[in-house]
Amino acid sequence: MSALAVMLIAIGLADVGRRLTRRLWAPIVLALVAVGGCALLAGLCHVGDIAPLVIAAASSVAWVVLCARAERTGEHEVAPLVVFGVAVAVLIVLSGWGSDVAGVVQRWSTWVDLPGLGDVDPNRLLMVVGVVLLQLVTGNQLVRLVLGKVGAVKPAGEPQPSDKLKGGRLLGPMERLLILGLGLAGQLAAATAVVAAKSIIRFPEINAQKARENGGIGIDEVTEYFLVGSFASWIVALGGLALAQ
């Protein structure tokens, strides 16, 4: 699973880079450097690591390119979702080829004096880093691709259902990180309370909207946007928790 962790780290960093610059080559280079750097730091230099790392690098680049195209055209949302899903599945299937995490990551995990971290397996530590990055910009990107596919996101320049629900791009990562943290701490019941609390808090805001106001965005569209986006976001958080466990 080490190559999968490397891919999540590379994609997570590349997505952050893509939000900081409009030059497409920059996040591509960042993704490739991340794959190479993680491989060196984690001691993934054996023959069995080559194929999974190549898949991780190629999938990271394809993800960046396809997501940029989907945002630019407002179409082809399925392609990056397929690339991401297939890459995750293939790297899980091929995880037996990869070597265990060693090198600097292993030595640092045993040297650092943070509570509980010294006892964490280096393989799991690398995966947790990748999963945490997944909950940030990449998680928002996955949710937006799903929303675009079901038609809950309108073409650029038109009124969006998200205009009615402020703070979603910030609340999404915060919510996913909270669910992930509670799950890793063994408090999954508390994580479900977060899900319920979001629904309760958002309901009055959604219910207060008048149908077909402000550019033709009706309450039905806002509700669909909220439900699809929330379920997609929760799946990202719980999927990351499953990988980190």
C-alpha positions as CSV (number, residue, x, y, z in Angstrom):
1,M,0.0,0.0,0.0
2,S,3.1,2.3,0.1
3,A,2.7,3.2,-3.6
4,L,-0.9,4.1,-3.0
5,A,0.1,6.4,-0.1
6,V,2.7,8.0,-2.4
7,M,0.1,8.6,-5.1
8,L,-2.3,10.3,-2.6
9,I,0.5,12.5,-1.4
10,A,1.5,13.4,-4.9
11,I,-2.1,14.2,-6.0
12,G,-2.8,16.1,-2.8
13,L,0.2,18.3,-3.2
14,A,-0.4,18.8,-7.0
15,D,-4.0,19.9,-6.3
16,V,-2.8,22.5,-3.8
17,G,-0.3,23.7,-6.4
18,R,-2.9,23.9,-9.0
19,R,-4.9,26.3,-6.8
20,L,-1.8,28.5,-6.4
21,T,-0.9,28.9,-10.1
22,R,-2.6,28.7,-13.5
23,R,0.4,27.2,-15.2
24,L,-0.5,23.5,-15.7
25,W,3.1,22.4,-15.9
26,A,3.8,23.4,-12.3
27,P,1.4,20.9,-10.5
28,I,2.5,18.2,-13.0
29,V,6.2,18.7,-12.0
30,L,5.2,18.9,-8.3
31,A,3.4,15.6,-8.6
32,L,6.4,13.9,-10.2
33,V,8.8,15.4,-7.7
34,A,6.5,14.3,-4.9
35,V,6.5,10.7,-6.1
36,G,10.2,10.6,-6.5
37,G,10.8,12.4,-3.2
38,C,8.5,10.2,-1.2
39,A,10.0,7.1,-2.8
40,L,13.5,8.1,-1.7
41,L,12.5,9.2,1.8
42,A,10.5,6.0,2.4
43,G,13.2,3.7,1.0
44,L,11.0,2.4,-1.8
45,C,13.9,1.6,-4.1
46,H,13.4,-2.1,-4.7
47,V,12.5,-3.8,-8.0
48,G,9.0,-4.6,-6.9
49,D,8.4,-0.9,-6.2
50,I,9.1,0.3,-9.7
51,A,5.8,-0.7,-11.4
52,P,3.5,0.6,-8.6
53,L,5.5,3.9,-8.4
54,V,5.3,4.3,-12.2
55,I,1.5,3.8,-12.0
56,A,1.3,6.3,-9.2
57,A,3.3,8.9,-11.1
58,A,1.3,8.4,-14.4
59,S,-2.0,8.5,-12.5
60,S,-1.1,11.7,-10.7
61,V,-0.2,13.4,-13.9
62,A,-3.4,12.1,-15.6
63,W,-5.5,13.3,-12.7
64,V,-4.0,16.9,-12.9
65,V,-4.5,17.1,-16.7
66,L,-8.0,15.7,-16.7
67,C,-9.2,17.8,-13.8
68,A,-7.9,20.9,-15.4
69,R,-9.8,20.0,-18.6
70,A,-13.0,19.3,-16.7
71,E,-12.8,22.6,-15.0
72,R,-12.1,24.4,-18.3
73,T,-14.8,22.8,-20.4
74,G,-17.4,22.0,-17.8
75,E,-17.5,18.5,-19.2
76,H,-15.7,15.1,-19.1
77,E,-16.0,14.9,-15.3
78,V,-16.1,11.1,-15.5
79,A,-12.5,10.7,-16.9
80,P,-10.6,12.0,-13.8
81,L,-12.9,10.0,-11.5
82,V,-12.2,6.8,-13.5
83,V,-8.5,7.5,-13.4
84,F,-8.5,8.0,-9.7
85,G,-10.7,5.0,-8.9
86,V,-8.8,2.6,-11.2
87,A,-5.5,3.8,-9.9
88,V,-6.5,3.2,-6.3
89,A,-7.9,-0.3,-7.1
90,V,-4.8,-1.3,-9.2
91,L,-2.4,-0.1,-6.5
92,I,-4.3,-2.0,-3.8
93,V,-4.2,-5.2,-6.0
94,L,-0.5,-4.7,-6.6
95,S,0.4,-3.8,-3.0
96,G,2.1,-7.1,-2.5
97,W,4.8,-6.1,-4.9
98,G,5.8,-3.1,-2.9
99,S,8.3,-3.1,-0.1
100,D,7.7,-1.8,3.4
101,V,8.4,1.8,4.2
102,A,11.9,2.3,5.5
103,G,14.6,4.9,5.1
104,V,14.1,8.4,6.6
105,V,10.4,8.0,7.3
106,Q,11.0,4.9,9.4
107,R,13.8,6.4,11.3
108,W,11.9,9.7,11.9
109,S,8.8,7.9,13.1
110,T,10.8,6.1,15.8
111,W,12.9,9.1,16.7
112,V,10.2,11.7,17.1
113,D,8.8,12.1,20.6
114,L,5.2,12.8,19.8
115,P,2.6,10.9,21.9
116,G,1.6,7.6,20.2
117,L,3.5,8.4,17.0
118,G,6.6,6.3,17.9
119,D,4.4,3.2,18.0
120,V,2.8,3.8,14.6
121,D,3.9,1.5,11.8
122,P,5.8,3.5,9.1
123,N,3.6,2.1,6.4
124,R,0.5,3.4,8.2
125,L,2.2,6.7,8.9
126,L,2.8,7.3,5.2
127,M,-0.8,6.4,4.4
128,V,-2.2,8.7,7.1
129,V,-0.2,11.6,5.5
130,G,-1.6,10.7,2.1
131,V,-5.2,10.4,3.5
132,V,-5.0,13.7,5.3
133,L,-3.9,15.5,2.1
134,L,-6.8,13.7,0.3
135,Q,-9.3,15.4,2.6
136,L,-8.1,18.9,1.6
137,V,-8.2,20.3,-2.0
138,T,-8.4,16.8,-3.6
139,G,-11.5,16.0,-1.6
140,N,-13.2,19.2,-2.8
141,Q,-12.1,18.3,-6.3
142,L,-13.7,14.8,-6.1
143,V,-16.9,16.2,-4.7
144,R,-17.1,18.9,-7.5
145,L,-16.5,16.3,-10.2
146,V,-19.4,14.2,-8.8
147,L,-21.6,17.3,-8.6
148,G,-20.7,18.2,-12.1
149,K,-21.6,14.7,-13.4
150,V,-25.0,14.8,-11.9
151,G,-25.7,18.3,-13.2
152,A,-25.7,20.0,-9.8
153,V,-23.0,22.4,-10.9
154,K,-24.0,24.8,-13.7
155,P,-21.6,26.1,-16.4
156,A,-19.2,28.9,-15.4
157,G,-20.8,32.3,-15.4
158,E,-24.3,31.1,-14.4
159,P,-25.8,31.3,-10.9
160,Q,-24.7,28.3,-8.9
161,P,-26.6,26.4,-6.1
162,S,-23.4,26.8,-4.1
163,D,-24.0,30.6,-4.0
164,K,-26.8,29.8,-1.5
165,L,-24.5,27.7,0.8
166,K,-21.6,29.8,1.7
167,G,-18.4,28.3,3.1
168,G,-18.7,24.9,1.6
169,R,-15.2,24.8,0.2
170,L,-13.8,25.5,3.7
171,L,-16.4,23.5,5.7
172,G,-15.9,20.4,3.5
173,P,-12.2,19.8,4.4
174,M,-12.8,20.7,8.0
175,E,-15.7,18.3,8.2
176,R,-13.7,15.5,6.5
177,L,-10.6,16.0,8.7
178,L,-12.8,16.0,11.8
179,I,-14.4,12.7,10.7
180,L,-11.0,11.2,9.9
181,G,-9.5,12.3,13.2
182,L,-12.4,11.0,15.3
183,G,-12.3,7.7,13.3
184,L,-8.6,7.3,13.8
185,A,-9.1,8.0,17.5
186,G,-11.6,5.2,17.7
187,Q,-14.6,7.6,18.1
188,L,-16.6,6.7,15.1
189,A,-19.8,7.3,16.9
190,A,-18.8,10.9,17.5
191,A,-18.0,11.1,13.7
192,T,-21.6,10.2,12.9
193,A,-22.7,13.0,15.3
194,V,-20.8,15.4,13.1
195,V,-22.7,14.2,10.0
196,A,-26.0,14.6,11.9
197,A,-25.1,18.0,13.2
198,K,-24.2,19.3,9.7
199,S,-27.6,18.3,8.4
200,I,-29.5,19.9,11.3
201,I,-27.5,23.1,11.1
202,R,-27.9,23.4,7.3
203,F,-31.6,22.5,7.1
204,P,-33.0,25.9,8.3
205,E,-30.7,27.7,5.8
206,I,-31.9,25.5,3.0
207,N,-35.6,25.6,4.1
208,A,-35.5,29.4,4.3
209,Q,-34.7,29.9,0.6
210,K,-37.6,30.9,-1.7
211,A,-38.0,28.8,-4.8
212,R,-36.7,30.2,-8.1
213,E,-35.1,33.4,-6.7
214,N,-31.9,35.1,-7.5
215,G,-31.2,33.9,-11.0
216,G,-33.5,31.0,-11.1
217,I,-31.8,28.8,-8.5
218,G,-34.7,26.9,-6.7
219,I,-34.8,25.2,-3.4
220,D,-34.8,21.8,-5.2
221,E,-31.5,22.5,-6.8
222,V,-29.9,23.7,-3.6
223,T,-31.2,20.6,-1.8
224,E,-29.8,18.4,-4.5
225,Y,-26.5,20.2,-4.4
226,F,-26.3,19.8,-0.6
227,L,-27.3,16.2,-0.4
228,V,-25.1,15.0,-3.3
229,G,-22.1,17.1,-2.1
230,S,-22.5,16.0,1.5
231,F,-22.7,12.3,0.7
232,A,-19.7,12.5,-1.7
233,S,-17.7,14.3,0.9
234,W,-18.6,11.8,3.6
235,I,-17.6,8.9,1.3
236,V,-14.2,10.6,0.7
237,A,-13.7,10.9,4.5
238,L,-14.8,7.4,5.3
239,G,-12.8,5.9,2.3
240,G,-9.7,7.7,3.6
241,L,-10.4,6.3,7.1
242,A,-10.6,2.8,5.7
243,L,-7.3,3.2,4.0
244,A,-5.6,4.7,7.1
245,Q,-6.9,1.8,9.3
